[in-house]
Amino acid sequence: MWHDPYFYILISFVLFLFFMGYPLYKKLLQHLQIRSSTIERQITEVEALYLEAQSILLEQKNALVLSKKAMSVLEKEAHIRVKKIQEETKNVLMHFEEISKKDLEREISSLKEDCKHSIQRELMERSYINIQWILKNKLTEAQKEKLISFSMEKV
């Protein structure tokens, strides 16, 4: 064993690894620790961002619920306003209809009175013409009576 050259190569390899490998091991370990702390810091940042995103999502969900409630309230108010406007329109139309009916009734009654006066005037004029004719033609008494009664019936 002491005379075997492989033994000395082995010892020199072990010494080489000890003297060269230990500093490399320290460097590698230091590098791995730096990398580990960097990864840990990044994970912490990602977790913080995740929590922030969760809180923003929760705020947005709450805002969505509030906006839906507000939309529902606005929709109900709109329906109430539409019904109120429809009722007011109906009332106004009914009022105008009543006014129009009254105006038409007044116009009709005025027209009736005008027609009545016109007919009476016409009858009076015809009666006057008949009387003048009677006086001119000197009708018999029976004819005069008949003509007068006929005129009176018309009046």
DSSP file (Angstrom, degrees, kcal/mol; ACC not computed):
  #  RESIDUE AA STRUCTURE BP1 BP2  ACC     N-H-->O    O-->H-N    N-H-->O    O-->H-N    TCO  KAPPA ALPHA  PHI   PSI    X-CA   Y-CA   Z-CA
    1    1 A M    >         0   0    0      0, 0.0     3,-0.6     0, 0.0     6,-0.2   0.000 360.0 360.0 360.0 -43.2    0.0    0.0    0.0
    2    2 A W  T 3   +     0   0    0      1,-0.2     6,-0.0     5,-0.1     0, 0.0   0.730 360.0  47.0 -73.5 -19.0    2.7    2.5    0.8
    3    3 A H  T 3  S+     0   0    0      4,-0.0    -1,-0.2     5,-0.0     3,-0.0   0.456  87.0 103.6-100.3  -1.6    4.6    1.5   -2.3
    4    4 A D    X>  -     0   0    0     -3,-0.6     4,-1.0     1,-0.1     3,-0.7  -0.696  63.1-149.2 -84.6 126.2    1.6    1.7   -4.6
    5    5 A P  H 3> S+     0   0    0      0, 0.0     4,-2.0     0, 0.0     5,-0.2   0.791  95.6  63.0 -67.1 -25.4    1.6    4.9   -6.8
    6    6 A Y  H 3> S+     0   0    0      1,-0.2     4,-2.4     2,-0.2     5,-0.1   0.828  97.0  58.3 -67.2 -28.9   -2.2    4.9   -6.9
    7    7 A F  H <> S+     0   0    0     -3,-0.7     4,-2.4     2,-0.2    -1,-0.2   0.914 107.5  45.3 -65.9 -42.1   -2.2    5.3   -3.1
    8    8 A Y  H  X S+     0   0    0     -4,-1.0     4,-2.8     2,-0.2    -2,-0.2   0.847 111.9  52.2 -71.0 -34.2   -0.2    8.6   -3.4
    9    9 A I  H  X S+     0   0    0     -4,-2.0     4,-2.4     2,-0.2    -2,-0.2   0.914 110.5  49.1 -66.0 -40.6   -2.4    9.7   -6.3
   10   10 A L  H  X S+     0   0    0     -4,-2.4     4,-2.6     2,-0.2    -2,-0.2   0.925 112.2  47.3 -64.0 -45.0   -5.4    9.1   -4.0
   11   11 A I  H  X S+     0   0    0     -4,-2.4     4,-2.6     1,-0.2     5,-0.2   0.918 113.4  48.1 -64.1 -43.2   -3.9   11.0   -1.2
   12   12 A S  H  X S+     0   0    0     -4,-2.8     4,-2.7     2,-0.2    -1,-0.2   0.876 111.5  50.9 -66.5 -34.3   -3.0   13.9   -3.4
   13   13 A F  H  X S+     0   0    0     -4,-2.4     4,-2.9     2,-0.2    -2,-0.2   0.915 111.3  47.6 -66.8 -41.8   -6.5   13.9   -4.9
   14   14 A V  H  X S+     0   0    0     -4,-2.6     4,-2.4     2,-0.2    -2,-0.2   0.917 114.4  46.5 -65.8 -42.4   -8.0   13.9   -1.4
   15   15 A L  H  X S+     0   0    0     -4,-2.6     4,-3.0     2,-0.2     5,-0.3   0.899 112.2  51.3 -65.4 -40.4   -5.6   16.8   -0.4
   16   16 A F  H  X>S+     0   0    0     -4,-2.7     4,-3.1    -5,-0.2     5,-0.7   0.940 112.0  46.1 -60.7 -46.4   -6.4   18.6   -3.6
   17   17 A L  I  X>S+     0   0    0     -4,-2.9     4,-1.9     3,-0.2     5,-0.7   0.891 113.7  50.0 -63.2 -38.4  -10.1   18.2   -2.9
   18   18 A F  I  X5S+     0   0    0     -4,-2.4     4,-1.0     3,-0.2    -2,-0.2   0.938 119.3  35.2 -66.8 -46.3   -9.6   19.4    0.7
   19   19 A F  I  <5S+     0   0    0     -4,-3.0    -2,-0.2     2,-0.1    -1,-0.2   0.860 133.8  26.7 -78.6 -35.5   -7.6   22.4   -0.2
   20   20 A M  I  X5S+     0   0    0     -4,-3.1     4,-1.5    -5,-0.3    -3,-0.2   0.815 121.5  51.6 -95.3 -34.7   -9.4   23.3   -3.4
   21   21 A G  I  X<S+     0   0    0     -4,-1.9     4,-3.5    -5,-0.7    -3,-0.2   0.854 102.5  58.9 -74.0 -35.6  -12.9   21.8   -2.7
   22   22 A Y  H  X<S+     0   0    0     -4,-1.0     4,-2.9    -5,-0.7     5,-0.2   0.944 109.1  43.0 -63.1 -47.8  -13.4   23.4    0.6
   23   23 A P  H  > S+     0   0    0      0, 0.0     4,-2.8     0, 0.0    -1,-0.2   0.908 117.2  48.2 -63.5 -37.3  -13.1   27.0   -0.7
   24   24 A L  H  X S+     0   0    0     -4,-1.5     4,-3.2     2,-0.2    -2,-0.2   0.911 111.4  50.1 -64.9 -40.1  -15.2   26.0   -3.7
   25   25 A Y  H  X S+     0   0    0     -4,-3.5     4,-2.9     2,-0.2    -1,-0.2   0.921 111.8  48.0 -62.0 -44.0  -17.7   24.4   -1.3
   26   26 A K  H  X S+     0   0    0     -4,-2.9     4,-3.0     2,-0.2    -2,-0.2   0.927 114.0  46.9 -62.1 -45.2  -17.8   27.6    0.8
   27   27 A K  H  X S+     0   0    0     -4,-2.8     4,-2.9     2,-0.2    -2,-0.2   0.933 114.5  46.9 -61.2 -46.1  -18.2   29.7   -2.4
   28   28 A L  H  X S+     0   0    0     -4,-3.2     4,-2.6     2,-0.2    -2,-0.2   0.907 113.7  48.1 -62.8 -42.3  -21.0   27.4   -3.6
   29   29 A L  H  X S+     0   0    0     -4,-2.9     4,-2.4     2,-0.2    -2,-0.2   0.911 112.5  48.9 -64.3 -43.5  -22.7   27.4   -0.2
   30   30 A Q  H  X S+     0   0    0     -4,-3.0     4,-2.4     2,-0.2    -2,-0.2   0.924 112.5  48.2 -62.1 -44.0  -22.4   31.2   -0.1
   31   31 A H  H  X S+     0   0    0     -4,-2.9     4,-2.6     1,-0.2    -2,-0.2   0.906 111.6  49.7 -62.8 -41.7  -23.9   31.4   -3.6
   32   32 A L  H  X S+     0   0    0     -4,-2.6     4,-2.6     2,-0.2    -1,-0.2   0.875 110.3  50.7 -65.6 -37.2  -26.7   29.0   -2.7
   33   33 A Q  H  X S+     0   0    0     -4,-2.4     4,-2.7     2,-0.2    -2,-0.2   0.911 111.2  48.2 -66.5 -41.3  -27.5   31.0    0.4
   34   34 A I  H  X S+     0   0    0     -4,-2.4     4,-2.4     2,-0.2    -2,-0.2   0.936 114.1  46.7 -62.4 -45.2  -27.6   34.3   -1.6
   35   35 A R  H  X S+     0   0    0     -4,-2.6     4,-2.7     1,-0.2    -2,-0.2   0.901 111.9  51.4 -63.1 -40.8  -29.9   32.6   -4.1
   36   36 A S  H  X S+     0   0    0     -4,-2.6     4,-2.6     2,-0.2    -2,-0.2   0.915 110.9  46.9 -63.2 -44.3  -32.0   31.1   -1.4
   37   37 A S  H  X S+     0   0    0     -4,-2.7     4,-2.7     2,-0.2    -1,-0.2   0.886 112.3  51.2 -66.7 -36.9  -32.5   34.6    0.3
   38   38 A T  H  X S+     0   0    0     -4,-2.4     4,-2.6     2,-0.2    -2,-0.2   0.933 112.7  45.4 -63.3 -45.7  -33.3   36.1   -3.1
   39   39 A I  H  X S+     0   0    0     -4,-2.7     4,-2.6     2,-0.2    -2,-0.2   0.901 113.0  50.6 -64.0 -40.5  -35.9   33.4   -3.8
   40   40 A E  H  X S+     0   0    0     -4,-2.6     4,-2.3     2,-0.2    -2,-0.2   0.912 111.2  48.4 -64.0 -42.4  -37.3   33.9   -0.3
   41   41 A R  H  X S+     0   0    0     -4,-2.7     4,-2.5     2,-0.2    -2,-0.2   0.913 112.4  49.0 -62.7 -42.9  -37.5   37.7   -0.8
   42   42 A Q  H  X S+     0   0    0     -4,-2.6     4,-2.8     2,-0.2    -2,-0.2   0.899 110.3  50.7 -64.4 -40.2  -39.2   37.1   -4.2
   43   43 A I  H  X S+     0   0    0     -4,-2.6     4,-2.7     2,-0.2    -1,-0.2   0.913 110.3  50.0 -62.9 -41.6  -41.7   34.7   -2.6
   44   44 A T  H  X S+     0   0    0     -4,-2.3     4,-2.4     2,-0.2    -2,-0.2   0.917 111.8  48.1 -62.4 -43.1  -42.4   37.2    0.2
   45   45 A E  H  X S+     0   0    0     -4,-2.5     4,-2.7     2,-0.2    -2,-0.2   0.916 112.2  49.1 -63.0 -42.7  -43.0   39.9   -2.5
   46   46 A V  H  X S+     0   0    0     -4,-2.8     4,-2.7     2,-0.2    -2,-0.2   0.906 111.0  49.8 -64.4 -41.0  -45.3   37.6   -4.5
   47   47 A E  H  X S+     0   0    0     -4,-2.7     4,-2.7     2,-0.2    -1,-0.2   0.906 111.5  49.0 -63.4 -40.6  -47.2   36.7   -1.3
   48   48 A A  H  X S+     0   0    0     -4,-2.4     4,-2.5     2,-0.2    -2,-0.2   0.922 113.0  47.2 -64.0 -43.1  -47.6   40.4   -0.5
   49   49 A L  H  X S+     0   0    0     -4,-2.7     4,-2.8     2,-0.2    -2,-0.2   0.887 111.4  51.8 -64.0 -38.3  -48.8   41.0   -4.1
   50   50 A Y  H  X S+     0   0    0     -4,-2.7     4,-2.6     2,-0.2    -2,-0.2   0.931 110.9  47.0 -63.0 -45.7  -51.2   38.1   -3.9
   51   51 A L  H  X S+     0   0    0     -4,-2.7     4,-2.3     2,-0.2    -2,-0.2   0.900 113.1  49.4 -63.9 -39.7  -52.7   39.4   -0.6
   52   52 A E  H  X S+     0   0    0     -4,-2.5     4,-2.5     2,-0.2    -2,-0.2   0.917 111.1  49.2 -64.2 -42.7  -53.0   42.9   -2.2
   53   53 A A  H  X S+     0   0    0     -4,-2.8     4,-2.7     1,-0.2    -2,-0.2   0.890 110.2  51.9 -63.6 -38.6  -54.7   41.4   -5.3
   54   54 A Q  H  X S+     0   0    0     -4,-2.6     4,-2.4     2,-0.2    -2,-0.2   0.911 110.7  47.4 -63.6 -41.7  -57.0   39.5   -3.0
   55   55 A S  H  X S+     0   0    0     -4,-2.3     4,-2.5     2,-0.2    -2,-0.2   0.903 112.7  48.9 -67.7 -39.2  -58.0   42.6   -1.1
   56   56 A I  H  X S+     0   0    0     -4,-2.5     4,-2.7     2,-0.2    -2,-0.2   0.913 111.2  50.5 -64.4 -41.4  -58.5   44.5   -4.4
   57   57 A L  H  X S+     0   0    0     -4,-2.7     4,-2.5     2,-0.2    -2,-0.2   0.910 110.6  49.2 -61.5 -42.1  -60.6   41.6   -5.7
   58   58 A L  H  X S+     0   0    0     -4,-2.4     4,-2.5     2,-0.2    -2,-0.2   0.911 111.3  49.5 -64.0 -41.9  -62.7   41.7   -2.5
   59   59 A E  H  X S+     0   0    0     -4,-2.5     4,-2.7     2,-0.2    -2,-0.2   0.915 111.5  49.1 -62.1 -42.6  -63.1   45.5   -2.8
   60   60 A Q  H  X S+     0   0    0     -4,-2.7     4,-2.5     2,-0.2    -2,-0.2   0.895 110.6  50.3 -64.9 -39.7  -64.2   45.1   -6.4
   61   61 A K  H  X S+     0   0    0     -4,-2.5     4,-2.4     2,-0.2    -2,-0.2   0.923 112.2  47.5 -63.8 -42.6  -66.7   42.4   -5.5
   62   62 A N  H  X S+     0   0    0     -4,-2.5     4,-2.6     1,-0.2    -2,-0.2   0.911 111.9  49.9 -63.7 -41.6  -68.1   44.7   -2.8
   63   63 A A  H  X S+     0   0    0     -4,-2.7     4,-2.7     2,-0.2    -1,-0.2   0.889 110.1  51.4 -63.6 -38.1  -68.3   47.6   -5.2
   64   64 A L  H  X S+     0   0    0     -4,-2.5     4,-2.3     2,-0.2    -2,-0.2   0.913 110.3  48.3 -64.6 -42.7  -70.1   45.3   -7.7
   65   65 A V  H  X S+     0   0    0     -4,-2.4     4,-2.4     2,-0.2    -2,-0.2   0.925 113.3  48.1 -63.0 -43.7  -72.6   44.3   -5.0
   66   66 A L  H  X S+     0   0    0     -4,-2.6     4,-2.7     1,-0.2    -2,-0.2   0.900 111.4  49.6 -64.1 -40.0  -73.2   47.9   -4.1
   67   67 A S  H  X S+     0   0    0     -4,-2.7     4,-2.6     2,-0.2    -1,-0.2   0.880 109.9  51.4 -68.0 -35.4  -73.6   48.9   -7.7
   68   68 A K  H  X S+     0   0    0     -4,-2.3     4,-2.4     2,-0.2    -2,-0.2   0.915 111.4  47.8 -64.8 -41.4  -76.1   46.1   -8.2
   69   69 A K  H  X S+     0   0    0     -4,-2.4     4,-2.5     2,-0.2    -2,-0.2   0.930 112.8  48.0 -63.3 -44.4  -78.0   47.3   -5.2
   70   70 A A  H  X S+     0   0    0     -4,-2.7     4,-2.8     1,-0.2    -2,-0.2   0.903 111.2  51.2 -62.4 -40.2  -77.9   50.9   -6.4
   71   71 A M  H  X S+     0   0    0     -4,-2.6     4,-2.5     2,-0.2    -1,-0.2   0.900 109.7  50.1 -63.0 -40.9  -79.0   49.7   -9.9
   72   72 A S  H  X S+     0   0    0     -4,-2.4     4,-2.4     2,-0.2    -2,-0.2   0.921 111.6  47.8 -63.8 -43.6  -81.9   47.9   -8.3
   73   73 A V  H  X S+     0   0    0     -4,-2.5     4,-2.6     1,-0.2    -2,-0.2   0.929 112.9  48.5 -63.1 -44.7  -83.0   50.9   -6.3
   74   74 A L  H  X S+     0   0    0     -4,-2.8     4,-2.5     1,-0.2    -2,-0.2   0.890 110.4  51.8 -62.4 -38.7  -82.7   53.1   -9.4
   75   75 A E  H  X S+     0   0    0     -4,-2.5     4,-2.4     2,-0.2    -1,-0.2   0.920 110.6  47.7 -64.5 -43.0  -84.8   50.6  -11.4
   76   76 A K  H  X S+     0   0    0     -4,-2.4     4,-2.4     2,-0.2    -2,-0.2   0.924 112.5  49.1 -63.2 -43.6  -87.5   50.6   -8.7
   77   77 A E  H  X S+     0   0    0     -4,-2.6     4,-2.8     1,-0.2    -2,-0.2   0.893 110.2  51.7 -62.5 -38.7  -87.5   54.4   -8.6
   78   78 A A  H  X S+     0   0    0     -4,-2.5     4,-2.8     2,-0.2    -1,-0.2   0.919 109.5  49.2 -64.0 -42.9  -87.7   54.5  -12.4
   79   79 A H  H  X S+     0   0    0     -4,-2.4     4,-2.5     2,-0.2    -2,-0.2   0.913 112.1  48.8 -62.2 -41.4  -90.7   52.1  -12.4
   80   80 A I  H  X S+     0   0    0     -4,-2.4     4,-2.6     2,-0.2    -2,-0.2   0.928 112.6  47.9 -63.9 -44.3  -92.4   54.3   -9.7
   81   81 A R  H  X S+     0   0    0     -4,-2.8     4,-2.8     2,-0.2    -2,-0.2   0.904 111.0  51.0 -63.1 -40.9  -91.7   57.4  -11.8
   82   82 A V  H  X S+     0   0    0     -4,-2.8     4,-2.7     2,-0.2    -1,-0.2   0.931 111.6  47.4 -62.6 -44.7  -93.1   55.8  -14.9
   83   83 A K  H  X S+     0   0    0     -4,-2.5     4,-2.6     2,-0.2    -2,-0.2   0.914 112.8  49.5 -61.8 -41.9  -96.3   54.8  -13.1
   84   84 A K  H  X S+     0   0    0     -4,-2.6     4,-2.7     2,-0.2    -2,-0.2   0.920 112.0  47.4 -63.8 -43.1  -96.6   58.2  -11.7
   85   85 A I  H  X S+     0   0    0     -4,-2.8     4,-2.8     2,-0.2    -1,-0.2   0.904 111.7  51.1 -64.4 -40.7  -96.1   59.9  -15.1
   86   86 A Q  H  X S+     0   0    0     -4,-2.7     4,-2.6     2,-0.2    -2,-0.2   0.920 111.9  46.9 -62.6 -42.8  -98.6   57.4  -16.6
   87   87 A E  H  X S+     0   0    0     -4,-2.6     4,-2.8     2,-0.2    -2,-0.2   0.922 113.2  48.5 -64.7 -43.3 -101.2   58.2  -14.0
   88   88 A E  H  X S+     0   0    0     -4,-2.7     4,-2.8     2,-0.2    -2,-0.2   0.912 112.3  49.0 -62.9 -41.3 -100.6   62.0  -14.4
   89   89 A T  H  X S+     0   0    0     -4,-2.8     4,-2.8     2,-0.2    -2,-0.2   0.922 111.4  49.5 -62.8 -43.5 -101.0   61.7  -18.1
   90   90 A K  H  X S+     0   0    0     -4,-2.6     4,-2.6     2,-0.2    -2,-0.2   0.918 112.4  47.8 -61.5 -43.8 -104.2   59.7  -17.7
   91   91 A N  H  X S+     0   0    0     -4,-2.8     4,-2.6     2,-0.2    -2,-0.2   0.918 112.4  48.5 -64.2 -42.9 -105.6   62.3  -15.3
   92   92 A V  H  X S+     0   0    0     -4,-2.8     4,-2.8     2,-0.2     5,-0.2   0.923 112.5  48.7 -63.6 -43.1 -104.6   65.1  -17.7
   93   93 A L  H  X S+     0   0    0     -4,-2.8     4,-2.5     1,-0.2    -2,-0.2   0.910 111.6  49.4 -63.3 -41.5 -106.2   63.3  -20.6
   94   94 A M  H  X S+     0   0    0     -4,-2.6     4,-2.6     2,-0.2    -1,-0.2   0.913 111.3  50.1 -63.2 -40.9 -109.3   62.7  -18.6
   95   95 A H  H  X S+     0   0    0     -4,-2.6     4,-2.7     2,-0.2    -2,-0.2   0.933 112.1  46.5 -62.6 -46.0 -109.5   66.3  -17.6
   96   96 A F  H  X S+     0   0    0     -4,-2.8     4,-2.8     1,-0.2    -1,-0.2   0.877 111.4  52.8 -63.6 -36.3 -109.0   67.5  -21.2
   97   97 A E  H  X S+     0   0    0     -4,-2.5     4,-2.8    -5,-0.2    -2,-0.2   0.925 110.3  47.1 -64.7 -43.5 -111.7   65.0  -22.3
   98   98 A E  H  X S+     0   0    0     -4,-2.6     4,-2.7     2,-0.2    -2,-0.2   0.928 113.6  47.8 -63.0 -44.1 -114.1   66.3  -19.7
   99   99 A I  H  X S+     0   0    0     -4,-2.7     4,-2.8     1,-0.2    -2,-0.2   0.922 112.6  49.3 -62.2 -42.6 -113.4   69.9  -20.8
  100  100 A S  H  X S+     0   0    0     -4,-2.8     4,-2.8     2,-0.2    -2,-0.2   0.909 110.7  50.4 -63.4 -41.7 -113.8   68.9  -24.4
  101  101 A K  H  X S+     0   0    0     -4,-2.8     4,-3.0     2,-0.2    -2,-0.2   0.935 112.0  47.2 -61.0 -45.9 -117.1   67.2  -23.7
  102  102 A K  H  X S+     0   0    0     -4,-2.7     4,-2.6     1,-0.2    -2,-0.2   0.920 112.8  48.9 -62.8 -42.8 -118.4   70.3  -21.8
  103  103 A D  H  X S+     0   0    0     -4,-2.8     4,-2.6     2,-0.2    -1,-0.2   0.918 112.8  47.9 -62.3 -42.2 -117.2   72.5  -24.6
  104  104 A L  H  X S+     0   0    0     -4,-2.8     4,-3.2     2,-0.2    -2,-0.2   0.911 110.9  50.8 -64.3 -42.2 -119.0   70.3  -27.2
  105  105 A E  H  X S+     0   0    0     -4,-3.0     4,-2.9     2,-0.2     5,-0.2   0.918 111.6  48.0 -62.0 -42.1 -122.1   70.2  -25.1
  106  106 A R  H  X S+     0   0    0     -4,-2.6     4,-2.5     2,-0.2    -2,-0.2   0.918 113.2  47.9 -62.9 -42.2 -122.1   74.0  -24.9
  107  107 A E  H  X S+     0   0    0     -4,-2.6     4,-3.0     2,-0.2    -2,-0.2   0.925 112.9  48.4 -63.4 -44.0 -121.5   74.2  -28.7
  108  108 A I  H  X S+     0   0    0     -4,-3.2     4,-2.9     1,-0.2    -2,-0.2   0.933 113.3  46.6 -62.9 -45.2 -124.3   71.7  -29.4
  109  109 A S  H  X S+     0   0    0     -4,-2.9     4,-2.4     2,-0.2    -1,-0.2   0.881 112.7  50.2 -67.1 -34.7 -126.7   73.5  -27.1
  110  110 A S  H  X S+     0   0    0     -4,-2.5     4,-2.7    -5,-0.2    -2,-0.2   0.920 112.0  48.1 -65.2 -43.0 -125.7   76.9  -28.7
  111  111 A L  H  X S+     0   0    0     -4,-3.0     4,-3.1     2,-0.2    -2,-0.2   0.900 110.5  51.8 -63.4 -39.7 -126.3   75.4  -32.1
  112  112 A K  H  X S+     0   0    0     -4,-2.9     4,-3.0     2,-0.2    -2,-0.2   0.940 111.6  46.6 -61.0 -45.9 -129.7   74.0  -31.0
  113  113 A E  H  X S+     0   0    0     -4,-2.4     4,-2.9     2,-0.2     5,-0.2   0.920 112.8  49.3 -62.7 -42.5 -130.7   77.4  -29.7
  114  114 A D  H  X S+     0   0    0     -4,-2.7     4,-2.6     2,-0.2    -2,-0.2   0.928 113.3  46.7 -62.3 -43.9 -129.5   79.0  -32.9
  115  115 A C  H  X S+     0   0    0     -4,-3.1     4,-3.2     2,-0.2     5,-0.2   0.918 112.2  50.7 -62.9 -42.6 -131.4   76.5  -35.0
  116  116 A K  H  X S+     0   0    0     -4,-3.0     4,-2.8    -5,-0.2    -2,-0.2   0.935 113.4  44.4 -61.5 -46.6 -134.5   77.0  -32.9
  117  117 A H  H  X S+     0   0    0     -4,-2.9     4,-2.7     2,-0.2    -1,-0.2   0.886 113.8  50.9 -65.8 -37.5 -134.3   80.7  -33.3
  118  118 A S  H  X S+     0   0    0     -4,-2.6     4,-2.6    -5,-0.2    -2,-0.2   0.931 112.3  46.0 -65.6 -44.1 -133.6   80.4  -37.0
  119  119 A I  H  X S+     0   0    0     -4,-3.2     4,-3.1     2,-0.2     5,-0.2   0.920 113.3  49.6 -64.1 -43.1 -136.6   78.1  -37.4
  120  120 A Q  H  X S+     0   0    0     -4,-2.8     4,-2.9    -5,-0.2    -2,-0.2   0.922 111.9  48.3 -62.3 -42.3 -138.8   80.3  -35.3
  121  121 A R  H  X S+     0   0    0     -4,-2.7     4,-2.7     2,-0.2    -1,-0.2   0.925 112.5  49.0 -62.1 -43.4 -137.7   83.3  -37.4
  122  122 A E  H  X S+     0   0    0     -4,-2.6     4,-2.6     2,-0.2    -2,-0.2   0.925 112.9  47.1 -62.3 -44.3 -138.4   81.4  -40.6
  123  123 A L  H  X S+     0   0    0     -4,-3.1     4,-3.0     2,-0.2    -2,-0.2   0.899 111.6  50.8 -64.2 -40.0 -141.8   80.3  -39.4
  124  124 A M  H  X S+     0   0    0     -4,-2.9     4,-2.6    -5,-0.2    -1,-0.2   0.922 110.9  48.6 -63.9 -41.6 -142.6   83.8  -38.3
  125  125 A E  H  X S+     0   0    0     -4,-2.7     4,-2.6     2,-0.2    -2,-0.2   0.926 113.6  46.6 -64.7 -42.6 -141.6   85.2  -41.7
  126  126 A R  H  X S+     0   0    0     -4,-2.6     4,-3.2     2,-0.2    -2,-0.2   0.905 111.8  51.3 -65.4 -39.5 -143.7   82.5  -43.5
  127  127 A S  H  X S+     0   0    0     -4,-3.0     4,-2.8     2,-0.2    -1,-0.2   0.921 110.4  49.2 -62.2 -41.1 -146.6   83.2  -41.2
  128  128 A Y  H  X S+     0   0    0     -4,-2.6     4,-2.5     2,-0.2    -2,-0.2   0.920 112.1  47.8 -62.8 -43.1 -146.3   86.9  -42.0
  129  129 A I  H  X S+     0   0    0     -4,-2.6     4,-2.5     2,-0.2    -2,-0.2   0.918 112.6  49.9 -63.7 -42.1 -146.2   86.1  -45.7
  130  130 A N  H  X S+     0   0    0     -4,-3.2     4,-3.0     2,-0.2    -2,-0.2   0.906 110.2  50.0 -62.2 -41.7 -149.2   83.8  -45.3
  131  131 A I  H  X S+     0   0    0     -4,-2.8     4,-2.8     1,-0.2    -1,-0.2   0.923 111.2  48.7 -64.7 -42.1 -151.1   86.5  -43.5
  132  132 A Q  H  X S+     0   0    0     -4,-2.5     4,-2.3     2,-0.2    -1,-0.2   0.916 112.0  49.2 -63.3 -40.1 -150.3   89.0  -46.1
  133  133 A W  H  X S+     0   0    0     -4,-2.5     4,-3.1     2,-0.2     5,-0.2   0.919 110.6  51.1 -63.1 -42.7 -151.4   86.6  -48.8
  134  134 A I  H  X>S+     0   0    0     -4,-3.0     4,-1.7     1,-0.2     5,-0.8   0.933 111.0  48.1 -59.5 -45.7 -154.6   85.9  -46.9
  135  135 A L  H  <5S+     0   0    0     -4,-2.8    -1,-0.2     1,-0.2    -2,-0.2   0.878 115.1  45.3 -65.4 -35.4 -155.3   89.6  -46.7
  136  136 A K  H  <5S+     0   0    0     -4,-2.3    -2,-0.2    -5,-0.2    -1,-0.2   0.910 119.4  39.2 -73.1 -41.6 -154.6   90.1  -50.3
  137  137 A N  H  <5S-     0   0    0     -4,-3.1    -2,-0.2    -5,-0.2    -1,-0.2   0.568  95.8-138.4 -90.4  -8.4 -156.6   87.2  -51.5
  138  138 A K  T  <5 -     0   0    0     -4,-1.7    -3,-0.2    -5,-0.2    -4,-0.1   0.964  26.5-158.9  47.7  70.0 -159.5   87.5  -49.1
  139  139 A L      < -     0   0    0     -5,-0.8    -1,-0.1     1,-0.1     2,-0.0  -0.240  22.6 -93.0 -71.9 163.2 -159.9   83.9  -48.4
  140  140 A T     >  -     0   0    0      1,-0.1     4,-2.5     4,-0.0     5,-0.2  -0.312  38.1-106.9 -71.2 163.7 -163.0   82.5  -47.0
  141  141 A E  H  > S+     0   0    0      1,-0.2     4,-2.4     2,-0.2     5,-0.2   0.890 119.4  51.7 -61.5 -41.6 -163.4   82.2  -43.3
  142  142 A A  H  > S+     0   0    0      1,-0.2     4,-2.1     2,-0.2    -1,-0.2   0.892 111.5  47.6 -63.7 -39.7 -163.0   78.4  -43.3
  143  143 A Q  H  > S+     0   0    0      2,-0.2     4,-2.5     1,-0.2    -2,-0.2   0.893 111.2  51.1 -68.9 -39.0 -159.8   78.7  -45.3
  144  144 A K  H  X S+     0   0    0     -4,-2.5     4,-2.5     2,-0.2    -2,-0.2   0.929 110.5  48.6 -63.2 -44.3 -158.4   81.4  -43.1
  145  145 A E  H  X S+     0   0    0     -4,-2.4     4,-2.5     1,-0.2     5,-0.2   0.908 112.3  48.9 -61.2 -43.2 -159.1   79.3  -40.0
  146  146 A K  H  X S+     0   0    0     -4,-2.1     4,-2.2     1,-0.2    -1,-0.2   0.919 112.8  47.1 -63.9 -44.4 -157.4   76.2  -41.5
  147  147 A L  H  X S+     0   0    0     -4,-2.5     4,-2.1     2,-0.2    -2,-0.2   0.885 112.9  48.8 -66.6 -40.3 -154.4   78.2  -42.6
  148  148 A I  H  X S+     0   0    0     -4,-2.5     4,-2.4     2,-0.2    -2,-0.2   0.923 112.3  47.5 -67.4 -43.9 -154.0   79.9  -39.1
  149  149 A S  H  X S+     0   0    0     -4,-2.5     4,-2.1     1,-0.2    -2,-0.2   0.897 111.5  51.6 -65.2 -37.8 -154.3   76.6  -37.3
  150  150 A F  H  X S+     0   0    0     -4,-2.2     4,-1.6    -5,-0.2    -1,-0.2   0.916 111.3  47.4 -63.7 -42.8 -151.8   75.0  -39.6
  151  151 A S  H  X S+     0   0    0     -4,-2.1     4,-1.8     1,-0.2    -2,-0.2   0.884 110.2  52.7 -65.5 -39.3 -149.4   77.9  -39.0
  152  152 A M  H  < S+     0   0    0     -4,-2.4    -1,-0.2     1,-0.2    -2,-0.2   0.878 105.9  53.4 -66.4 -37.0 -149.9   77.6  -35.3
  153  153 A E  H  < S+     0   0    0     -4,-2.1    -1,-0.2     1,-0.2    -2,-0.2   0.890 108.1  50.8 -63.9 -37.8 -149.1   74.0  -35.3
  154  154 A K  H  <        0   0    0     -4,-1.6    -1,-0.2     1,-0.3    -2,-0.2   0.864 360.0 360.0 -67.7 -36.0 -145.8   74.6  -37.1
  155  155 A V     <        0   0    0     -4,-1.8    -1,-0.3    -5,-0.1    -2,-0.2   0.510 360.0 360.0 -70.8 360.0 -144.9   77.3  -34.5
